[in-house]
Amino acid sequence: MKALDGSPVPLLMRIASHPLRWALMSELAAGDRRVGELVSALGEPQNLVSYHLRLLRTAGLVVARRSNFDGRDSYYHLDLASCATAFGAAATALHPALRPAERRWPSGSSVLFLCTGNSARSPMAEALLRHRAGDIDVTSAGSHPAAQVHPNAVRVLRTDYGIDLEPRPPQSLEALAGRRFDYVITLCDKIREVPRDHGSAVTAHWSLPNPSDAGTTNRATYPEFRRVARELDTRIGFLPP
């Protein structure tokens, strides 16, 4: 597709200009969703939602992943890096001065990352966000804390990001009773199903696989720890919502 002056219309404009596709992207911007949740939120037939999700996936703007809690379900999420590139290209094509501005955290913000064991995903997310924005309150917890933080989480953070993980055992969600957070982000599908009250916090869900499940030895799981850490770092780079 080309504009009237013959220049190509940016990919984002061609794909996201459809009202339903834009609504899907807007819904996924708040967190990962299952098809049924998108159908309920948008009030559209499932076959129509699935069709437009497929177009968004083909364009590289949306990614699907099987739930690690119920394999019959899939979670959809925005590929934030691809979206950022597409938005940047569209803005620059219109006017170079429209390049996206740097995002900053509000002073005094507090963030909680949750998973089941607090041994892999959530401590990595906590450390990565603290490394990016050291002046905010970041913590993590698990619904069923493991005995220790996984050695590969410590290794990946030190090797790939130069971060020495805080030497503390995984902590229970119960230990945070009474504390209030501005943002609460769940990182595994299982804990998302646990009823919780986070008050006025902005909540989001990131459907990430447990890297510990990728093998039976530290050596076997290490590549998955690196991949999950990269995805966490990318998503964290696009916070705050």
VOZA-439890 format. One record per residue (C-alpha): residue number from 1; x, y, z; residue in one letter. Coordinates in Angstrom, 2 decimals. Each point is the difference from the previous one (the first is absolute). Example, Ala and Ser with C-alpha at 12.3 -4.5 7.8 and 13.67 -1.06 7.14 Angstrom:
2
<pt 1,<12.30,-4.50,7.80>,"A">
<pt 2,<1.37,3.44,-0.66>,"S">
END
This chain:
241
<pt 1,<0.00,0.00,0.00>,"M">
<pt 2,<1.24,3.48,-0.88>,"K">
<pt 3,<-0.95,3.52,1.03>,"A">
<pt 4,<-1.32,2.49,-2.54>,"L">
<pt 5,<3.51,1.35,-0.52>,"D">
<pt 6,<1.24,-3.49,-0.88>,"G">
<pt 7,<1.89,-0.65,3.23>,"S">
<pt 8,<-0.64,-3.34,1.78>,"P">
<pt 9,<-2.45,0.06,2.90>,"V">
<pt 10,<1.83,-1.23,3.15>,"P">
<pt 11,<-0.82,-3.56,1.10>,"L">
<pt 12,<-1.48,1.14,3.29>,"L">
<pt 13,<-2.48,2.27,-1.77>,"M">
<pt 14,<-1.07,-2.76,-2.39>,"R">
<pt 15,<-0.50,-2.58,2.73>,"I">
<pt 16,<-1.06,1.94,3.10>,"A">
<pt 17,<-2.35,2.44,-1.72>,"S">
<pt 18,<-2.81,-2.58,0.06>,"H">
<pt 19,<-2.18,0.80,3.07>,"P">
<pt 20,<-0.14,-3.58,1.31>,"L">
<pt 21,<3.72,-0.58,-0.44>,"R">
<pt 22,<0.74,3.26,1.79>,"W">
<pt 23,<-2.38,-1.05,2.80>,"A">
<pt 24,<1.81,-3.34,0.28>,"L">
<pt 25,<3.37,1.71,0.22>,"M">
<pt 26,<-1.34,2.42,2.60>,"S">
<pt 27,<-1.33,-2.86,2.10>,"E">
<pt 28,<3.30,-1.89,-0.25>,"L">
<pt 29,<1.91,3.13,0.97>,"A">
<pt 30,<-1.46,-0.49,3.49>,"A">
<pt 31,<1.31,-3.57,0.27>,"G">
<pt 32,<-0.13,-3.47,-1.51>,"D">
<pt 33,<-3.47,-1.35,-0.79>,"R">
<pt 34,<-1.71,-3.21,-1.11>,"R">
<pt 35,<-2.33,0.01,-2.99>,"V">
<pt 36,<-3.06,-0.39,2.21>,"G">
<pt 37,<1.00,3.04,2.02>,"E">
<pt 38,<0.47,2.06,-3.15>,"L">
<pt 39,<-3.39,-1.12,-1.30>,"V">
<pt 40,<-1.66,1.04,3.26>,"S">
<pt 41,<1.84,3.31,0.20>,"A">
<pt 42,<-0.79,1.03,-3.58>,"L">
<pt 43,<-3.42,-1.59,-0.40>,"G">
<pt 44,<0.87,-1.50,-3.39>,"E">
<pt 45,<-0.45,-3.58,-1.30>,"P">
<pt 46,<2.90,-2.35,0.71>,"Q">
<pt 47,<0.60,-0.84,-3.67>,"N">
<pt 48,<0.36,3.72,-0.82>,"L">
<pt 49,<2.36,0.61,2.92>,"V">
<pt 50,<2.09,-3.02,-0.97>,"S">
<pt 51,<0.19,1.18,-3.62>,"Y">
<pt 52,<1.32,3.43,0.92>,"H">
<pt 53,<2.39,-1.47,2.57>,"L">
<pt 54,<1.42,-2.12,-2.80>,"R">
<pt 55,<0.59,3.09,-2.13>,"L">
<pt 56,<1.74,1.73,2.90>,"L">
<pt 57,<2.18,-3.06,0.54>,"R">
<pt 58,<0.88,-0.17,-3.68>,"T">
<pt 59,<1.06,3.66,0.15>,"A">
<pt 60,<2.27,-0.82,2.96>,"G">
<pt 61,<-1.84,2.29,2.41>,"L">
<pt 62,<-1.60,-2.69,2.17>,"V">
<pt 63,<1.39,-3.31,1.30>,"V">
<pt 64,<-1.83,-3.08,1.30>,"A">
<pt 65,<1.28,-2.42,2.63>,"R">
<pt 66,<-1.54,-3.10,1.59>,"R">
<pt 67,<-1.00,0.48,3.63>,"S">
<pt 68,<2.41,-1.63,2.45>,"N">
<pt 69,<-2.94,-0.60,2.35>,"F">
<pt 70,<-2.58,-1.43,-2.41>,"D">
<pt 71,<1.47,-1.20,-3.30>,"G">
<pt 72,<-3.41,0.19,-1.67>,"R">
<pt 73,<0.19,3.79,0.22>,"D">
<pt 74,<2.23,2.46,-1.80>,"S">
<pt 75,<0.96,3.49,1.13>,"Y">
<pt 76,<0.49,2.84,-2.47>,"Y">
<pt 77,<2.33,2.90,0.63>,"H">
<pt 78,<1.34,3.00,-1.85>,"L">
<pt 79,<3.50,-0.32,-1.39>,"D">
<pt 80,<1.01,3.30,1.54>,"L">
<pt 81,<3.31,0.28,-1.82>,"A">
<pt 82,<-1.70,-0.50,-3.38>,"S">
<pt 83,<-2.75,2.45,0.93>,"C">
<pt 84,<2.55,2.59,1.07>,"A">
<pt 85,<1.86,-0.38,-3.28>,"T">
<pt 86,<-3.24,0.26,-1.98>,"A">
<pt 87,<-1.21,3.05,1.92>,"F">
<pt 88,<3.38,1.64,-0.38>,"G">
<pt 89,<0.06,-0.65,-3.73>,"A">
<pt 90,<-3.54,1.35,-0.43>,"A">
<pt 91,<0.74,3.13,2.04>,"A">
<pt 92,<3.27,0.68,-1.80>,"T">
<pt 93,<-1.65,-0.53,-3.37>,"A">
<pt 94,<-2.44,2.80,0.86>,"L">
<pt 95,<2.53,2.35,1.62>,"H">
<pt 96,<3.50,-0.67,1.42>,"P">
<pt 97,<-0.74,2.06,3.13>,"A">
<pt 98,<-2.72,-2.47,1.00>,"L">
<pt 99,<2.51,-2.61,1.17>,"R">
<pt 100,<-1.32,-1.61,3.24>,"P">
<pt 101,<1.18,1.70,3.20>,"A">
<pt 102,<1.78,-1.72,2.87>,"E">
<pt 103,<-2.27,-1.56,2.64>,"R">
<pt 104,<0.58,0.82,3.66>,"R">
<pt 105,<-1.35,-1.48,3.21>,"W">
<pt 106,<-1.99,2.29,2.30>,"P">
<pt 107,<2.01,0.78,3.13>,"S">
<pt 108,<-0.73,-2.35,2.91>,"G">
<pt 109,<-1.64,-2.73,-2.10>,"S">
<pt 110,<-0.22,-3.53,1.42>,"S">
<pt 111,<-0.14,-3.23,-2.01>,"V">
<pt 112,<-0.66,-3.61,0.99>,"L">
<pt 113,<0.83,-2.99,-2.22>,"F">
<pt 114,<-1.75,-3.29,0.81>,"L">
<pt 115,<0.51,-3.60,-1.05>,"C">
<pt 116,<-0.44,-3.35,1.74>,"T">
<pt 117,<3.42,-0.83,1.43>,"G">
<pt 118,<1.70,3.43,-0.01>,"N">
<pt 119,<3.12,-1.85,-1.11>,"S">
<pt 120,<0.43,0.91,-3.68>,"A">
<pt 121,<-2.30,2.37,-1.89>,"R">
<pt 122,<-0.99,2.42,2.75>,"S">
<pt 123,<3.44,0.50,1.61>,"P">
<pt 124,<1.48,0.57,-3.47>,"M">
<pt 125,<-2.72,2.54,-0.78>,"A">
<pt 126,<0.54,1.74,3.34>,"E">
<pt 127,<3.75,0.29,-0.56>,"A">
<pt 128,<-0.34,1.14,-3.63>,"L">
<pt 129,<-2.46,2.77,0.84>,"L">
<pt 130,<2.03,1.17,2.99>,"R">
<pt 131,<3.06,0.12,-2.25>,"H">
<pt 132,<-1.87,2.21,-2.50>,"R">
<pt 133,<-1.75,2.25,2.53>,"A">
<pt 134,<1.81,-0.08,3.30>,"G">
<pt 135,<-2.09,2.71,1.64>,"D">
<pt 136,<-3.24,-2.00,0.15>,"I">
<pt 137,<-1.16,-2.69,2.45>,"D">
<pt 138,<0.13,-3.43,-1.67>,"V">
<pt 139,<-0.64,-3.37,1.61>,"T">
<pt 140,<-1.09,-3.51,-0.92>,"S">
<pt 141,<-1.74,-2.91,1.68>,"A">
<pt 142,<-1.55,-3.41,-0.64>,"G">
<pt 143,<-3.18,-1.75,0.97>,"S">
<pt 144,<2.00,-3.15,0.88>,"H">
<pt 145,<3.62,1.11,0.48>,"P">
<pt 146,<2.78,-2.40,-0.95>,"A">
<pt 147,<2.88,-0.83,2.31>,"A">
<pt 148,<2.44,2.27,-1.87>,"Q">
<pt 149,<0.41,2.20,-3.04>,"V">
<pt 150,<0.98,-2.11,-2.99>,"H">
<pt 151,<3.77,0.12,-0.68>,"P">
<pt 152,<-0.63,0.74,-3.67>,"N">
<pt 153,<-1.93,3.16,0.91>,"A">
<pt 154,<3.05,1.20,1.92>,"V">
<pt 155,<2.36,-1.01,-2.82>,"R">
<pt 156,<-2.00,1.61,-2.81>,"V">
<pt 157,<-0.36,3.31,1.79>,"L">
<pt 158,<3.70,0.15,0.85>,"R">
<pt 159,<1.28,-1.18,-3.40>,"T">
<pt 160,<-2.39,1.76,-2.39>,"D">
<pt 161,<-0.98,3.13,1.95>,"Y">
<pt 162,<2.77,0.56,2.56>,"G">
<pt 163,<-2.50,-0.27,2.86>,"I">
<pt 164,<0.80,-1.77,3.27>,"D">
<pt 165,<-3.30,-1.36,1.28>,"L">
<pt 166,<-0.87,0.96,3.55>,"E">
<pt 167,<0.91,-2.99,2.24>,"P">
<pt 168,<-3.36,-0.78,1.59>,"R">
<pt 169,<-2.26,-3.06,-0.05>,"P">
<pt 170,<-3.24,0.09,-2.02>,"P">
<pt 171,<-2.73,1.77,1.93>,"Q">
<pt 172,<-3.64,-0.81,0.43>,"S">
<pt 173,<-2.82,2.19,-1.20>,"L">
<pt 174,<-1.32,-0.18,3.56>,"E">
<pt 175,<3.09,1.87,1.20>,"A">
<pt 176,<-1.24,3.03,-1.93>,"L">
<pt 177,<-3.45,0.07,1.59>,"A">
<pt 178,<-1.07,3.57,0.60>,"G">
<pt 179,<2.48,1.55,-2.41>,"R">
<pt 180,<-1.38,2.01,-2.90>,"R">
<pt 181,<1.55,0.21,-3.46>,"F">
<pt 182,<-0.57,2.24,-3.01>,"D">
<pt 183,<0.58,-2.86,-2.46>,"Y">
<pt 184,<-0.44,-3.77,0.47>,"V">
<pt 185,<1.17,-2.24,-2.83>,"I">
<pt 186,<-0.60,-3.77,-0.03>,"T">
<pt 187,<2.52,-2.05,-1.96>,"L">
<pt 188,<-1.50,-3.49,-0.04>,"C">
<pt 189,<-3.44,-1.21,-0.97>,"D">
<pt 190,<-0.51,-2.00,3.19>,"K">
<pt 191,<0.29,2.91,2.42>,"I">
<pt 192,<-2.28,2.06,-2.21>,"R">
<pt 193,<-2.82,-2.36,0.97>,"E">
<pt 194,<0.60,0.53,3.75>,"V">
<pt 195,<-2.55,2.55,1.34>,"P">
<pt 196,<1.77,3.05,1.42>,"R">
<pt 197,<-0.90,3.55,0.90>,"D">
<pt 198,<2.57,2.58,-1.03>,"H">
<pt 199,<-2.16,3.01,0.73>,"G">
<pt 200,<0.51,2.85,-2.43>,"S">
<pt 201,<3.15,-1.45,-1.59>,"A">
<pt 202,<0.28,-0.15,-3.77>,"V">
<pt 203,<0.12,-3.72,-0.78>,"T">
<pt 204,<1.38,-1.80,-3.04>,"A">
<pt 205,<0.74,-3.59,-0.97>,"H">
<pt 206,<3.03,-1.17,-1.98>,"W">
<pt 207,<-0.37,-3.63,-1.01>,"S">
<pt 208,<3.57,-1.29,0.24>,"L">
<pt 209,<1.15,-3.63,0.11>,"P">
<pt 210,<1.86,-1.25,3.05>,"N">
<pt 211,<3.60,-0.35,-1.24>,"P">
<pt 212,<0.61,-2.68,2.63>,"S">
<pt 213,<-2.36,-2.30,-1.91>,"D">
<pt 214,<2.22,-0.03,-3.10>,"A">
<pt 215,<2.21,-2.86,1.27>,"G">
<pt 216,<1.21,-1.98,2.96>,"T">
<pt 217,<3.44,1.59,0.42>,"T">
<pt 218,<1.26,3.55,0.38>,"N">
<pt 219,<1.92,-0.34,-3.23>,"R">
<pt 220,<-3.12,-1.10,-1.90>,"A">
<pt 221,<-2.17,2.82,1.32>,"T">
<pt 222,<2.53,2.81,-0.35>,"Y">
<pt 223,<-0.92,0.97,-3.61>,"P">
<pt 224,<-3.66,0.33,1.04>,"E">
<pt 225,<0.96,2.16,2.97>,"F">
<pt 226,<1.85,2.30,-2.40>,"R">
<pt 227,<-2.99,0.15,-2.36>,"R">
<pt 228,<-2.46,0.76,2.81>,"V">
<pt 229,<2.35,2.65,1.42>,"A">
<pt 230,<0.19,1.67,-3.42>,"R">
<pt 231,<-3.79,0.08,-0.29>,"E">
<pt 232,<-0.32,1.38,3.52>,"L">
<pt 233,<2.57,2.69,-0.74>,"D">
<pt 234,<-1.83,0.98,-3.20>,"T">
<pt 235,<-3.38,0.22,1.72>,"R">
<pt 236,<1.44,1.88,2.96>,"I">
<pt 237,<1.56,2.44,-2.42>,"G">
<pt 238,<-3.50,1.05,-1.04>,"F">
<pt 239,<-1.28,0.60,3.52>,"L">
<pt 240,<-1.64,1.97,1.54>,"P">
<pt 241,<-3.34,-0.68,-1.70>,"P">
END
